[in-house]
Amino acid sequence: MAGKSTDYPKAQMKSARALGVQEASGLARLGDGSFLVVDDEHGIFRCMPDGSSAQLEAGKGLSDLEGIAITPDGASAFVLSENDGSIWRFAIDKGDLHEGGRLGELPQLSKERNHGWEGIAIAPAGTFAARMLLVAVHQTDPRRVGLFDTETLQQNALLRLPRDAREAIGELNGVAVDAGGRILLLSGKIGRIAEMRLEDGSLATVSVYRIETSKNDVPEGISIDAKGRVWVCTDGKGMLRQLELLP
């Protein structure tokens, strides 16, 4: 990994468009090309390729939403509320969410009132464990990557960032995991994505990439779709970006 910030390669932007959700803080791509997107204060939306969006009944009444993830089979969605660390699970049917319920909450790692969990992803069965796991990032103080059982939220592991990653990236705003075990950590305010691997039970840094950011449009959500494409959403202008990470 390059040692100086000026040496970090810049992620190539393949496309960019408005999502139709201004305060987008987490996203996950459905098989039909639409996205499920969470808004900090206004719930869950389905965003279509033409830029239109519709608020889903399932998210009404939920607040401080910061993450959403879809299971590999596309049958379920997990949603994170940062305020108390709550995790909700919903069934997905034709792009809508149904039969939802609160699973519980992620552990509180600091003395702050806000739980500080800022993004979630799904690690498919066989990547980090025999079973599918929920992956969550704790934004700061302490910055951690947690692995949790998707049925009970029992903690499987709580991982520290290696020193090179701690120095390269700032607050953790989002996380994505692919079927090969690649972990992408989004640090939106500082404008970086760190590519990580899990080696012998610890995180190892593969590379760090620079991305565009501004104080009025902060990248807050990241997702990898079934074809390995990387997507980022922003809180401010509500943009959807497709990025290519090249060394």
C-alpha positions as a Python dict, from the first residue, in 0.01 Angstrom:
ca = {
    (1, 'M'): (0, 0, 0),
    (2, 'A'): (125, 348, -82),
    (3, 'G'): (259, 539, 215),
    (4, 'K'): (166, 900, 135),
    (5, 'S'): (-184, 1033, 75),
    (6, 'T'): (-74, 1182, -258),
    (7, 'D'): (27, 832, -369),
    (8, 'Y'): (-319, 680, -321),
    (9, 'P'): (-481, 604, -656),
    (10, 'K'): (-805, 787, -729),
    (11, 'A'): (-1114, 576, -781),
    (12, 'Q'): (-1244, 616, -1136),
    (13, 'M'): (-1601, 745, -1155),
    (14, 'K'): (-1791, 541, -1413),
    (15, 'S'): (-2120, 728, -1375),
    (16, 'A'): (-2303, 972, -1149),
    (17, 'R'): (-2667, 1075, -1119),
    (18, 'A'): (-2917, 1205, -866),
    (19, 'L'): (-3085, 937, -655),
    (20, 'G'): (-3395, 1133, -567),
    (21, 'V'): (-3309, 1104, -197),
    (22, 'Q'): (-3110, 1401, -74),
    (23, 'E'): (-2981, 1273, 262),
    (24, 'A'): (-2882, 926, 137),
    (25, 'S'): (-2679, 744, 401),
    (26, 'G'): (-2687, 382, 287),
    (27, 'L'): (-2779, 182, -23),
    (28, 'A'): (-2811, -167, -166),
    (29, 'R'): (-2878, -265, -528),
    (30, 'L'): (-3170, -489, -621),
    (31, 'G'): (-3158, -736, -907),
    (32, 'D'): (-3374, -517, -1133),
    (33, 'G'): (-3126, -227, -1118),
    (34, 'S'): (-3316, -21, -863),
    (35, 'F'): (-3173, 60, -519),
    (36, 'L'): (-3300, 46, -165),
    (37, 'V'): (-3176, 364, 2),
    (38, 'V'): (-3202, 487, 360),
    (39, 'D'): (-3240, 855, 441),
    (40, 'D'): (-3108, 978, 778),
    (41, 'E'): (-3445, 1101, 900),
    (42, 'H'): (-3708, 1006, 643),
    (43, 'G'): (-3697, 628, 626),
    (44, 'I'): (-3641, 385, 339),
    (45, 'F'): (-3681, 457, -32),
    (46, 'R'): (-3677, 258, -353),
    (47, 'C'): (-3482, 454, -615),
    (48, 'M'): (-3532, 370, -981),
    (49, 'P'): (-3279, 398, -1267),
    (50, 'D'): (-3474, 691, -1416),
    (51, 'G'): (-3411, 901, -1103),
    (52, 'S'): (-3758, 864, -952),
    (53, 'S'): (-3798, 746, -593),
    (54, 'A'): (-4076, 628, -365),
    (55, 'Q'): (-4084, 612, 13),
    (56, 'L'): (-4161, 266, 152),
    (57, 'E'): (-4417, 214, 427),
    (58, 'A'): (-4178, -22, 607),
    (59, 'G'): (-3942, 259, 702),
    (60, 'K'): (-4195, 511, 827),
    (61, 'G'): (-4142, 583, 1194),
    (62, 'L'): (-3777, 476, 1186),
    (63, 'S'): (-3516, 749, 1232),
    (64, 'D'): (-3140, 807, 1221),
    (65, 'L'): (-3103, 535, 957),
    (66, 'E'): (-2743, 490, 844),
    (67, 'G'): (-2719, 151, 675),
    (68, 'I'): (-2900, -106, 466),
    (69, 'A'): (-2786, -443, 330),
    (70, 'I'): (-2949, -718, 122),
    (71, 'T'): (-2891, -1091, 159),
    (72, 'P'): (-2724, -1264, -140),
    (73, 'D'): (-3051, -1433, -239),
    (74, 'G'): (-3229, -1097, -248),
    (75, 'A'): (-3495, -1220, -6),
    (76, 'S'): (-3423, -1002, 298),
    (77, 'A'): (-3298, -656, 388),
    (78, 'F'): (-3130, -545, 710),
    (79, 'V'): (-3156, -183, 824),
    (80, 'L'): (-2944, -1, 1084),
    (81, 'S'): (-3043, 288, 1311),
    (82, 'E'): (-2733, 460, 1447),
    (83, 'N'): (-2906, 624, 1742),
    (84, 'D'): (-2951, 306, 1947),
    (85, 'G'): (-2777, 51, 1725),
    (86, 'S'): (-3106, -116, 1631),
    (87, 'I'): (-3110, -371, 1349),
    (88, 'W'): (-3434, -435, 1161),
    (89, 'R'): (-3497, -719, 916),
    (90, 'F'): (-3757, -710, 638),
    (91, 'A'): (-3866, -952, 367),
    (92, 'I'): (-3824, -820, 11),
    (93, 'D'): (-4102, -872, -242),
    (94, 'K'): (-4098, -703, -583),
    (95, 'G'): (-3875, -424, -456),
    (96, 'D'): (-4088, -352, -149),
    (97, 'L'): (-4026, -442, 216),
    (98, 'H'): (-4270, -647, 422),
    (99, 'E'): (-4305, -845, 745),
    (100, 'G'): (-4035, -651, 923),
    (101, 'G'): (-3922, -679, 1279),
    (102, 'R'): (-3658, -545, 1513),
    (103, 'L'): (-3389, -809, 1573),
    (104, 'G'): (-3217, -625, 1856),
    (105, 'E'): (-2930, -384, 1886),
    (106, 'L'): (-2556, -385, 1833),
    (107, 'P'): (-2334, -338, 2141),
    (108, 'Q'): (-2250, 12, 2262),
    (109, 'L'): (-1873, 59, 2239),
    (110, 'S'): (-1840, 411, 2379),
    (111, 'K'): (-1997, 632, 2644),
    (112, 'E'): (-2161, 853, 2383),
    (113, 'R'): (-2541, 860, 2382),
    (114, 'N'): (-2541, 773, 2011),
    (115, 'H'): (-2436, 411, 1956),
    (116, 'G'): (-2209, 512, 1666),
    (117, 'W'): (-2267, 218, 1429),
    (118, 'E'): (-2263, 382, 1087),
    (119, 'G'): (-2294, 121, 811),
    (120, 'I'): (-2372, -246, 749),
    (121, 'A'): (-2312, -515, 488),
    (122, 'I'): (-2375, -888, 449),
    (123, 'A'): (-2086, -1135, 429),
    (124, 'P'): (-2213, -1440, 238),
    (125, 'A'): (-2184, -1784, 394),
    (126, 'G'): (-1836, -1921, 340),
    (127, 'T'): (-1653, -1587, 335),
    (128, 'F'): (-1570, -1527, 703),
    (129, 'A'): (-1770, -1811, 859),
    (130, 'A'): (-1980, -2110, 759),
    (131, 'R'): (-2293, -1898, 810),
    (132, 'M'): (-2388, -1562, 665),
    (133, 'L'): (-2276, -1273, 886),
    (134, 'L'): (-2382, -912, 936),
    (135, 'V'): (-2083, -675, 908),
    (136, 'A'): (-2106, -335, 1078),
    (137, 'V'): (-1866, -43, 1116),
    (138, 'H'): (-1837, 178, 1424),
    (139, 'Q'): (-1774, 531, 1305),
    (140, 'T'): (-1516, 654, 1555),
    (141, 'D'): (-1377, 628, 1905),
    (142, 'P'): (-1325, 335, 1867),
    (143, 'R'): (-1323, 262, 1494),
    (144, 'R'): (-1413, -105, 1467),
    (145, 'V'): (-1547, -360, 1219),
    (146, 'G'): (-1791, -599, 1386),
    (147, 'L'): (-1910, -938, 1264),
    (148, 'F'): (-2247, -1055, 1397),
    (149, 'D'): (-2485, -1349, 1359),
    (150, 'T'): (-2774, -1252, 1131),
    (151, 'E'): (-3032, -1431, 1344),
    (152, 'T'): (-2929, -1342, 1699),
    (153, 'L'): (-2685, -1049, 1651),
    (154, 'Q'): (-2442, -1242, 1870),
    (155, 'Q'): (-2093, -1101, 1823),
    (156, 'N'): (-1863, -1320, 1615),
    (157, 'A'): (-1567, -1080, 1611),
    (158, 'L'): (-1481, -717, 1681),
    (159, 'L'): (-1189, -617, 1461),
    (160, 'R'): (-941, -330, 1498),
    (161, 'L'): (-805, -143, 1200),
    (162, 'P'): (-436, -211, 1129),
    (163, 'R'): (-204, 83, 1182),
    (164, 'D'): (-169, 172, 814),
    (165, 'A'): (-547, 190, 773),
    (166, 'R'): (-589, 393, 1093),
    (167, 'E'): (-347, 650, 953),
    (168, 'A'): (-493, 649, 600),
    (169, 'I'): (-865, 683, 670),
    (170, 'G'): (-1081, 884, 908),
    (171, 'E'): (-1429, 818, 1043),
    (172, 'L'): (-1599, 505, 908),
    (173, 'N'): (-1919, 588, 719),
    (174, 'G'): (-1996, 265, 538),
    (175, 'V'): (-1889, -89, 457),
    (176, 'A'): (-1934, -332, 168),
    (177, 'V'): (-1834, -698, 131),
    (178, 'D'): (-1824, -915, -180),
    (179, 'A'): (-1848, -1292, -224),
    (180, 'G'): (-1470, -1318, -241),
    (181, 'G'): (-1425, -1166, 104),
    (182, 'R'): (-1311, -821, -10),
    (183, 'I'): (-1407, -557, 248),
    (184, 'L'): (-1443, -192, 146),
    (185, 'L'): (-1443, 68, 424),
    (186, 'L'): (-1578, 410, 329),
    (187, 'S'): (-1442, 720, 501),
    (188, 'G'): (-1656, 985, 334),
    (189, 'K'): (-1556, 1305, 509),
    (190, 'I'): (-1187, 1251, 436),
    (191, 'G'): (-1263, 1106, 90),
    (192, 'R'): (-1108, 759, 107),
    (193, 'I'): (-1200, 395, 52),
    (194, 'A'): (-982, 129, 214),
    (195, 'E'): (-982, -219, 64),
    (196, 'M'): (-927, -478, 337),
    (197, 'R'): (-896, -853, 376),
    (198, 'L'): (-949, -1078, 677),
    (199, 'E'): (-628, -1274, 738),
    (200, 'D'): (-587, -1508, 1034),
    (201, 'G'): (-869, -1335, 1217),
    (202, 'S'): (-733, -982, 1169),
    (203, 'L'): (-790, -706, 915),
    (204, 'A'): (-514, -643, 661),
    (205, 'T'): (-495, -346, 426),
    (206, 'V'): (-480, -418, 52),
    (207, 'S'): (-506, -65, -87),
    (208, 'V'): (-647, 283, -24),
    (209, 'Y'): (-826, 495, -286),
    (210, 'R'): (-914, 864, -302),
    (211, 'I'): (-1271, 968, -385),
    (212, 'E'): (-1444, 1302, -438),
    (213, 'T'): (-1602, 1462, -134),
    (214, 'S'): (-1711, 1803, -7),
    (215, 'K'): (-1857, 1938, 316),
    (216, 'N'): (-2192, 1984, 139),
    (217, 'D'): (-2199, 1640, -26),
    (218, 'V'): (-2041, 1364, 183),
    (219, 'P'): (-2019, 999, 62),
    (220, 'E'): (-2197, 800, 334),
    (221, 'G'): (-2303, 467, 186),
    (222, 'I'): (-2121, 202, -16),
    (223, 'S'): (-2233, -124, -171),
    (224, 'I'): (-2099, -398, -400),
    (225, 'D'): (-2360, -556, -626),
    (226, 'A'): (-2378, -915, -751),
    (227, 'K'): (-2158, -829, -1050),
    (228, 'G'): (-1885, -676, -833),
    (229, 'R'): (-1966, -315, -920),
    (230, 'V'): (-1901, -57, -648),
    (231, 'W'): (-2170, 203, -571),
    (232, 'V'): (-2155, 504, -340),
    (233, 'C'): (-2433, 741, -229),
    (234, 'T'): (-2389, 1090, -87),
    (235, 'D'): (-2561, 1288, 187),
    (236, 'G'): (-2614, 1644, 68),
    (237, 'K'): (-2692, 1638, -303),
    (238, 'G'): (-2810, 1278, -288),
    (239, 'M'): (-2590, 1147, -568),
    (240, 'L'): (-2537, 789, -683),
    (241, 'R'): (-2187, 715, -810),
    (242, 'Q'): (-2050, 400, -970),
    (243, 'L'): (-1678, 370, -899),
    (244, 'E'): (-1402, 151, -1036),
    (245, 'L'): (-1114, 76, -800),
    (246, 'L'): (-794, 27, -999),
    (247, 'P'): (-443, 6, -847),
}
